[in-house]
């Protein structure tokens, strides 16, 4: 239809519309389409084998996958409201499918409406390649117009006049930029300029020196706007009595205050487009003026309100025109209950449930597998049985869990320090704090490992930045990439190590430390881990850490005595 041709032309001419036309395309490229069984309660069960899978797997791009088909569907659905799923070389190893606009496909029919030949014309002006009805097939997808269901409708249909207005305003701005003669005219008194060697008569206006030079100067500014001639002012000679007493004067030929008056009109036109197209206005106008939480909410709701309905439309069209019909022709027994569904796990923004996972895991209300899922930790990072027993041995202060013998009650803590005046007090203090020091060392290592895991999870932000850390342990990822990369990826060392000393804090509580003293010790470990995150070797604890541990122990014991 005429409006569709205009829409296709305008997305090539208006940058804002070209960007908007890819809005659905970018999202749909990431979904996974699969066949599913729909029961009477409306629940979907994925079909993993059989005719539905085999038939749907035929619909693939020339290079494999369906991203190109889905992307073109999203763009044409936005622009024209319709397109064609075109399959060629059917039943051969070269079978492939495309989603194309009507001009790319020509179907010749006989007098009864049966197709006799399908011609594919990927390039305008060429003859194209001919296919028989047995070698190719075309399925029309379209968004029905509310007035006539056989006609297509799209968000661009109502925005065409605004788009044309924007094109006119853009041309007007360009015309102003190249024709306003910003350099003006330099007027020189004729008395101080030598006469031409061969004066030319002024009988013909075209031969008038002033008119000819002035026209040539204006033409040069338009045709070659970046040249030296276009940047120089026009020089004019005239009688000194008209030029002025200084015999030299610059004449302004434009008013900067009135230049580019179309600017505000273009902003208004873009605002109308942003609110008139079927997409969040913030996508077209940008999220720069939106705070962080509002921007995240916009991105979170964008797929649910706009992307998901478009994905459902593609799946419904594909099921109606192709899959269900093919299953019925093949005699599939339950073809009426087979639908095309989609998986949007690669599109949607996952809500951060990290803090919920920490609280649930500390209260024993979630499994290790569930904890890793909510924290987005790969399953290969799960501890082995030996590692888990070692962790429990430290947490419970029970060496017997790893086959060791401490020669006494496994629940007994370290001996208390000696009297204040004892010269060996420092040695005994260090010995008494050895268990806490060991746990703190492991917490420090855990902080560095946790930071490495979190950095790897942000690999999509800068894939090339993490190449130096491909073969290093998680604890050394930060030191391998360096602080510049973390700054580029907007990662804060303090946030990267946060939570690494939670187990250390829990251990201190089991050893009699009150939370008021255990919490600062855990924060001290995390702070030290953040400060030393970029060191290549495992750092030592601060020199005064033992003193902090003993002070916390004494405060805890004092509070216990007061309570008693």
C-alpha positions in Angstrom: 0.0 0.0 0.0 1.1 3.6 -0.5 1.6 4.3 3.2 3.8 1.3 3.5 6.1 2.5 0.7 6.3 5.9 2.5 7.1 4.2 5.8 9.9 2.2 4.2 11.3 5.4 2.7 11.1 7.4 5.9 13.0 4.9 8.0 15.9 5.3 5.5 15.8 9.1 5.8 15.0 9.8 9.4 17.7 8.6 11.9 15.2 8.5 14.8 12.9 6.3 12.9 15.7 4.1 11.7 16.7 3.6 15.3 13.1 3.0 16.4 12.5 0.4 13.7 15.2 -1.8 15.3 13.6 -1.6 18.8 11.7 -4.9 18.4 14.4 -6.4 16.2 17.0 -6.2 18.9 14.8 -7.9 21.5 13.3 -10.6 19.3 16.7 -11.8 18.0 17.4 -13.2 21.5 14.4 -15.3 22.1 14.3 -19.1 21.7 11.3 -20.4 19.8 10.1 -24.0 20.4 7.0 -26.2 20.0 4.9 -26.8 23.1 1.7 -28.7 24.1 -1.1 -26.6 25.5 -3.4 -28.4 27.9 -7.0 -27.5 29.0 -5.7 -25.4 31.9 -3.6 -23.2 29.6 -0.3 -24.7 30.8 2.6 -25.2 28.3 4.8 -28.2 28.2 7.8 -28.1 26.0 8.0 -30.8 23.3 11.5 -32.1 22.9 11.2 -34.7 20.2 8.9 -35.8 17.4 7.3 -34.2 14.3 6.7 -30.7 15.9 10.4 -30.4 16.7 11.5 -31.6 13.3 9.1 -29.3 11.4 10.0 -26.2 13.5 13.7 -26.9 13.2 13.4 -26.5 9.4 12.7 -22.8 9.9 16.3 -21.5 10.0 18.4 -18.7 8.6 20.7 -19.4 5.8 23.5 -19.5 8.3 21.6 -21.4 11.0 19.5 -20.2 13.9 16.5 -17.8 13.7 18.0 -14.4 14.7 17.8 -13.0 11.2 14.2 -14.1 10.7 13.1 -12.8 14.1 15.0 -9.5 13.6 13.5 -8.8 10.2 10.0 -9.7 11.5 10.3 -7.2 14.3 11.5 -4.4 12.0 8.9 -5.0 9.3 6.1 -5.4 11.9 7.0 -1.9 13.2 7.4 -0.3 9.8 4.8 -1.9 7.5 2.9 -4.3 9.7 3.4 -7.2 7.4 6.0 -9.4 5.7 6.6 -12.9 4.2 8.2 -16.0 5.6 9.9 -17.4 2.5 11.4 -20.9 2.2 13.5 -22.0 -0.7 15.2 -25.1 -1.9 12.8 -27.1 0.1 13.7 -30.7 0.9 17.4 -30.3 0.0 20.6 -29.6 1.9 20.4 -26.0 0.8 17.0 -25.4 2.3 16.8 -22.0 4.1 14.3 -19.4 5.1 14.0 -15.7 5.1 11.6 -13.1 6.3 11.3 -10.4 3.6 9.2 -7.5 2.4 6.6 -7.9 -0.4 8.8 -6.3 -3.1 11.4 -9.0 -2.7 8.9 -11.8 -3.6 6.8 -12.2 -6.8 4.3 -15.0 -7.0 2.9 -15.8 -10.4 -0.4 -17.6 -10.6 -2.7 -19.3 -13.1 -6.2 -18.3 -13.8 -7.5 -20.2 -10.7 -5.2 -18.5 -8.2 -2.8 -21.4 -7.9 0.9 -20.5 -7.8 2.9 -21.5 -10.8 6.2 -19.7 -10.0 7.9 -17.9 -7.2 10.5 -15.3 -8.0 13.0 -14.1 -5.4 14.4 -10.6 -6.1 16.9 -9.7 -3.3 18.3 -6.8 -5.4 16.1 -4.2 -7.1 16.5 -4.1 -10.9 17.7 -7.7 -11.2 15.7 -10.5 -12.7 15.9 -12.7 -9.6 15.8 -16.4 -9.2 12.8 -18.5 -10.1 11.5 -21.4 -8.0 8.7 -23.9 -8.7 5.9 -24.3 -6.1 7.5 -27.5 -5.0 10.9 -25.8 -4.3 9.7 -22.7 -2.5 6.8 -21.5 -0.3 5.6 -18.1 1.0 3.6 -17.4 4.1 2.2 -14.0 4.8 2.4 -12.6 8.3 0.6 -9.3 9.1 -0.9 -7.3 11.9 -4.6 -6.9 11.2 -6.0 -3.4 10.9 -9.1 -2.8 13.2 -11.1 -1.5 10.2 -10.4 -4.4 7.8 -8.7 -7.5 9.2 -7.1 -8.3 5.8 -5.2 -5.0 5.7 -2.0 -4.5 7.6 -1.4 -2.0 10.4 1.7 -0.7 12.1 2.8 2.1 14.5 4.4 4.0 11.5 1.0 4.4 9.8 -0.2 7.2 12.0 3.3 8.9 12.2 3.9 9.4 8.5 2.9 13.1 8.4 5.1 13.8 11.5 8.0 12.0 9.8 7.5 14.0 6.7 7.5 17.2 8.7 10.7 16.2 10.4 12.3 15.6 6.9 11.2 19.1 5.7 12.6 20.7 8.9 15.9 18.9 8.5 16.2 20.1 4.9 15.4 23.6 6.0 18.2 23.4 8.6 20.7 22.2 6.0 19.6 25.0 3.6 20.2 27.6 6.4 23.6 26.1 7.1 24.9 26.3 3.5 23.2 29.5 2.3 23.3 32.0 5.2 26.7 33.6 4.1 28.1 33.7 7.6 31.2 35.6 6.6 29.3 38.7 5.3 30.6 41.3 2.8 33.8 43.4 3.0 33.1 46.9 1.4 36.2 48.8 0.1 36.2 52.3 -1.2 36.6 52.4 -5.0 39.1 55.3 -4.7 41.7 53.1 -2.9 41.3 50.1 -5.3 43.0 50.1 -8.7 40.8 50.1 -11.8 40.5 46.9 -13.8 42.9 46.5 -16.8 40.0 46.0 -19.2 36.8 47.4 -18.0 33.7 45.4 -19.0 30.5 47.2 -20.0 27.5 47.0 -17.8 24.9 46.8 -20.6 24.2 43.1 -19.8 23.4 42.5 -16.1 25.1 39.1 -16.3 28.3 40.8 -17.3 28.2 43.3 -14.4 31.3 42.6 -12.3 29.5 43.0 -9.0 26.6 40.8 -9.9 28.8 38.1 -11.5 31.2 38.0 -8.6 28.4 38.0 -6.0 26.5 35.1 -7.7 29.7 33.1 -8.0 30.5 33.6 -4.3 27.1 32.5 -3.2 27.3 29.5 -5.5 30.7 28.5 -4.1 29.3 28.6 -0.5 26.5 26.2 -1.4 28.4 23.8 -3.7 31.6 23.7 -1.8 30.8 24.7 1.8 34.1 23.5 3.2 36.4 25.3 0.8 38.5 28.4 1.4 36.4 30.4 -1.0 33.3 29.6 0.9 34.9 30.7 4.2 36.1 34.1 2.9 33.8 37.1 2.9 32.7 38.6 -0.4 34.7 41.8 -1.3 32.8 44.7 -2.8 34.1 48.0 -4.2 32.1 51.2 -4.1 32.5 55.0 -3.8 34.1 56.1 -0.6 31.2 58.4 0.3 28.9 55.3 0.6 31.5 53.0 2.2 32.3 55.4 5.1 35.1 57.6 6.3 37.4 54.7 7.0 37.1 53.6 3.4 36.7 50.0 4.7 33.6 48.3 6.3 32.3 44.8 7.0 28.6 44.3 6.2 26.7 41.6 8.2 24.5 39.4 5.9 22.8 37.3 8.5 21.4 37.5 12.0 22.7 34.7 14.3 19.7 35.2 16.6 17.3 34.0 13.9 19.4 31.1 12.5 18.1 27.6 13.0 14.6 28.5 14.2 13.6 25.1 13.1 15.5 23.5 16.0 12.6 23.8 18.4 10.2 22.6 15.8 12.3 19.5 15.2 12.3 18.7 19.0 8.5 19.0 19.0 8.3 16.6 16.0 10.6 14.1 17.7 8.5 14.3 20.9 5.4 13.5 18.9 7.1 10.6 17.3 8.3 9.3 20.7 4.8 9.4 22.1 3.1 8.2 19.0 5.1 5.0 18.2 4.4 1.7 19.9 7.5 1.8 22.2 8.5 3.5 25.4 9.2 7.2 24.7 12.4 6.9 26.8 13.9 4.5 24.3 13.7 7.1 21.5 14.5 10.1 23.6 17.1 8.4 25.8 17.3 7.6 29.6 19.9 10.3 30.4 17.4 12.4 32.4 16.1 9.3 34.3 17.6 8.2 37.6 19.1 4.8 38.0 16.2 3.0 39.6 13.6 4.5 37.2 15.8 3.5 34.2 16.1 -0.1 35.6 12.3 -0.2 36.0 11.8 1.0 32.4 14.1 -1.7 31.0 12.5 -4.3 33.2 9.0 -3.5 32.0 9.9 -2.8 28.4 10.0 -6.5 27.4 6.8 -7.4 29.3 4.8 -4.5 27.9 6.2 -4.3 24.3 8.6 -7.1 23.4 6.6 -10.1 24.7 3.4 -9.3 22.8 5.4 -9.0 19.6 7.1 -12.3 20.3 3.6 -13.9 20.9 2.4 -12.5 17.6 5.3 -14.1 15.7 4.7 -17.4 17.4 1.0 -17.3 16.7 1.5 -16.4 13.0 4.1 -19.2 12.6 1.9 -21.7 14.3 -1.2 -20.7 12.3 0.4 -20.5 8.8 3.0 -23.2 9.1 3.3 -25.6 12.0 -0.3 -26.6 12.8 -1.1 -27.0 9.1 2.0 -29.1 8.5 1.2 -31.3 11.5 -2.3 -31.9 10.3 -1.1 -32.9 6.9 1.4 -35.3 8.4 -1.4 -36.9 10.5 0.0 -35.8 13.9 -2.7 -37.0 16.4 -2.7 -34.0 18.7 -2.0 -31.2 16.2 -4.8 -29.0 17.6 -3.0 -28.6 21.0 0.5 -27.9 19.6 1.5 -24.3 19.7 4.7 -22.3 19.1 6.1 -20.8 22.4 9.2 -18.8 23.2 11.8 -18.6 25.9 12.8 -15.0 26.9 15.5 -15.9 29.5 18.2 -14.2 27.4 16.1 -11.0 27.0 14.6 -10.2 30.4 16.6 -8.5 33.1 16.9 -10.7 36.2 16.0 -9.2 39.5 19.0 -9.2 41.9 18.0 -11.7 44.7 21.5 -11.9 46.2 20.6 -10.4 49.6 17.5 -12.6 49.8 19.6 -15.6 49.0 22.1 -14.7 51.7 19.4 -14.4 54.4 17.7 -17.6 53.3 20.9 -19.6 53.2 22.0 -18.4 56.7 18.6 -19.6 58.0 18.9 -22.9 56.3 15.8 -22.3 54.1 17.5 -22.8 50.7 19.8 -25.4 49.2 23.3 -24.8 47.9 22.1 -25.3 44.4 19.3 -22.7 44.9 21.7 -20.3 46.5 24.1 -20.5 43.5 21.2 -20.0 41.1 20.0 -16.8 42.9 23.6 -15.5 43.2 24.2 -16.3 39.5 27.2 -18.5 40.4 28.0 -21.2 37.8 27.4 -24.8 39.0 31.0 -25.7 38.3 32.0 -23.5 41.2 30.1 -25.7 43.7 32.5 -27.1 46.4 33.4 -30.7 46.4 32.6 -33.0 49.4 36.2 -32.6 50.7 36.0 -28.8 50.4 32.6 -28.7 52.1 33.9 -30.9 55.0 36.9 -28.6 55.4 34.6 -25.6 55.5 32.5 -27.2 58.2 35.6 -28.2 60.1 36.6 -24.6 60.3 33.1 -23.3 60.9 32.4 -25.8 63.7 36.0 -26.0 65.0 35.9 -29.7 64.6 39.1 -31.1 63.0 37.6 -34.6 63.2 35.4 -33.7 60.2 38.5 -33.8 58.0 40.2 -36.7 59.8 42.4 -34.7 62.1 42.9 -35.2 65.9 43.2 -32.2 68.1 43.8 -34.3 71.2 40.9 -33.0 73.1 37.3 -31.9 73.0 36.7 -30.7 69.4 34.4 -27.9 70.7 37.0 -26.5 73.1 38.3 -23.1 72.0 41.9 -21.8 72.3 43.3 -21.2 75.8 42.8 -17.8 77.3 45.8 -15.4 77.3 48.1 -15.2 80.4 48.2 -12.4 82.9 49.0 -8.9 81.9 52.5 -8.9 83.4 53.5 -12.1 81.8 56.4 -11.6 79.4 55.1 -14.4 77.2 51.7 -12.9 76.9 52.1 -11.8 73.3 53.1 -15.4 72.3 50.1 -16.8 74.1 47.8 -14.1 72.6 48.8 -15.1 69.1 48.4 -18.7 70.0 45.0 -18.1 71.5 43.9 -16.1 68.3 45.4 -18.7 65.9 42.0 -20.2 65.1 40.5 -16.8 64.5 43.5 -15.8 62.3 43.1 -18.9 60.2 39.5 -18.3 59.7 40.2 -14.6 58.9 42.8 -15.7 56.3 40.2 -18.0 54.6 37.7 -15.1 54.7 40.3 -12.8 53.1 40.8 -15.4 50.3 37.1 -15.9 50.0 36.6 -12.1 49.5 39.2 -12.1 46.6 37.5 -15.2 45.1 34.1 -13.6 45.3 35.4 -10.5 43.6 36.8 -12.6 40.8 33.5 -14.4 40.3 31.6 -11.1 40.2 34.1 -9.6 37.7 33.7 -12.6 35.4 29.9 -12.3 35.6 30.3 -8.8 34.0 32.2 -10.1 31.0 29.5 -8.9 28.6 30.3 -5.3 29.5 33.8 -5.7 28.1 34.7 -9.1 26.7 38.2 -8.1 25.7 39.0 -6.6 29.1 38.9 -10.0 30.8 41.2 -11.9 28.4 44.3 -11.4 30.7 42.3 -13.3 33.4 41.2 -16.3 31.4 43.7 -18.8 32.9 44.0 -17.4 36.4 42.2 -18.3 39.6 39.2 -16.3 40.8 41.2 -14.8 43.6 43.7 -13.3 41.1 41.2 -12.0 38.5 41.3 -8.4 39.8 45.1 -8.3 39.9 45.2 -9.7 36.4 42.9 -7.1 34.8 44.0 -4.1 36.9 42.1 -1.1 38.4 41.7 0.6 35.1 39.5 -2.2 33.8 37.3 -2.2 36.9 36.9 1.6 36.6 35.9 1.2 32.9 33.4 -1.5 33.9 32.1 0.7 36.8 32.9 -1.9 39.4 33.7 -0.9 43.0 36.3 -3.1 44.9 34.3 -2.6 48.1 31.1 -3.9 46.5 33.0 -6.8 44.8 34.3 -8.2 48.1 31.1 -7.6 50.1 29.8 -10.7 51.8 33.1 -12.5 51.6 33.5 -12.4 55.4 30.0 -13.4 56.3 31.1 -17.0 57.2 33.9 -15.5 59.4 31.4 -13.4 61.2 29.2 -16.5 61.8 32.2 -18.5 63.1 33.1 -15.8 65.6 29.5 -15.9 66.9 29.9 -19.7 67.5 33.1 -19.0 69.4 31.5 -16.7 71.9 32.1 -13.3 70.2 29.2 -11.0 70.4 27.9 -9.6 67.1 28.8 -6.1 68.2 32.5 -7.3 68.2 32.2 -9.9 65.4 30.7 -7.5 62.8 33.6 -4.9 62.9 36.2 -7.8 62.6 34.4 -9.1 59.5 34.2 -5.5 58.0 37.9 -5.1 58.7 38.7 -8.3 56.7 36.5 -7.1 53.8 38.0 -3.6 53.9 41.5 -5.0 53.8 40.5 -7.3 50.9 39.3 -4.3 48.9 42.5 -2.4 49.6 44.7 -5.2 48.5 42.5 -6.6 45.7 45.0 -5.8 43.0 48.0 -7.4 44.7 49.2 -10.4 42.7 50.0 -12.5 45.8 47.6 -13.4 48.7 48.0 -10.5 51.1 48.7 -10.8 54.8 46.2 -9.6 57.4 46.9 -6.2 59.0 49.6 -6.2 61.7 47.1 -5.0 64.3 44.5 -7.7 63.5 45.5 -9.9 66.5 45.0 -6.9 68.8 41.6 -6.3 67.4 40.7 -10.0 67.9 41.8 -9.9 71.5 40.0 -6.7 72.2 36.8 -8.1 70.8 37.3 -11.3 72.9 37.8 -9.3 76.1 34.8 -7.1 75.4 32.7 -10.2 74.8 33.9 -11.9 78.0 33.3 -8.7 80.0 29.7 -8.4 78.7 29.1 -12.1 79.6 30.4 -11.4 83.2 28.2 -8.3 83.5 25.2 -10.3 82.2 25.9 -13.0 84.8 
